[in-house]
């Protein structure tokens, strides 16, 4: 799995992940999300290049959404991905995780 971070000039971070998000890779993703959100920065997670994800990966995403909500930070999962959507649905994460079709729409201010 590959994880890349892009710091935005207007504040916040886009985390792009690609490949298989399972076990050890999911733990790396969880650590990255925790670090970014722990720093008080809004976060967009781009999952458009994720090939497969397991329940540990879904738990990392749901945990990040909860952490962001508790801190009052925006956290959005962006990118069309049926694998991620299916697992979030099975884990009842759709009620916790904000989804957008792509990074561009995830970065738009609410209500635009």
LINQUI-V169504 format. One record per residue. RES is the residue in one small letter. PHI is phi in whole degrees, 0 to 359 (999 if undefined). OMEGA is omega as a letter, one per 40 degrees, with the letter a starting at -180 (none if undefined). BURIAL is I if it has 24 or more other ideal C-beta (glycine too) atoms within 12 Angstrom, else O. Layout:
BEGIN
{{RES;PHI;OMEGA;BURIAL} {RES;PHI;OMEGA;BURIAL}}
END
This chain:
BEGIN
{{x;999;i;I} {x;248;i;O} {x;233;i;I} {x;234;i;O} {x;243;i;O} {x;233;i;O} {x;277;a;O} {x;267;a;O} {x;300;a;O} {x;275;a;O} {x;102;a;O} {x;104;a;I} {x;223;i;I} {x;257;i;I} {x;254;i;I} {x;252;i;I} {x;236;a;I} {x;218;i;O} {x;99;a;O} {x;261;i;O} {x;257;a;I} {x;215;i;I} {x;43;a;O} {x;298;i;O} {x;295;i;I} {x;294;i;I} {x;293;i;O} {x;296;i;I} {x;297;i;I} {x;303;a;I} {x;297;i;O} {x;295;i;I} {x;298;i;I} {x;298;a;I} {x;295;a;O} {x;296;a;I} {x;292;i;I} {x;295;i;O} {x;277;i;O} {x;79;a;O} {x;253;i;I} {x;301;a;I} {x;219;i;I} {x;242;i;I} {x;256;i;I} {x;269;a;I} {x;251;a;I} {x;296;a;I} {x;254;i;I} {x;285;a;I} {x;272;a;O} {x;203;a;I} {x;215;i;I} {x;251;a;I} {x;295;i;O} {x;292;i;I} {x;295;i;I} {x;297;i;I} {x;297;i;I} {x;297;i;I} {x;292;a;I} {x;296;i;I} {x;298;i;I} {x;295;i;I} {x;298;i;I} {x;292;i;O} {x;300;i;I} {x;297;a;I} {x;299;i;O} {x;296;a;O} {x;272;a;O} {x;73;a;O} {x;252;i;I} {x;291;i;I} {x;217;a;I} {x;229;i;I} {x;261;a;I} {x;242;i;I} {x;107;i;I} {x;292;i;O} {x;199;a;I} {x;296;i;O} {x;300;a;I} {x;296;a;I} {x;301;a;I} {x;296;a;O} {x;290;i;I} {x;296;i;I} {x;295;a;O} {x;298;a;O} {x;271;a;I} {x;61;a;O} {x;279;a;I} {x;296;i;O} {x;278;a;O} {x;249;a;I} {x;262;i;I} {x;282;a;I} {x;241;i;I} {x;223;a;I} {x;293;a;O} {x;204;a;O} {x;296;a;I} {x;302;a;O} {x;287;i;O} {x;293;a;I} {x;272;i;I} {x;290;i;O} {x;298;i;O} {x;303;i;O} {x;85;i;O} {x;263;none;O}}
END
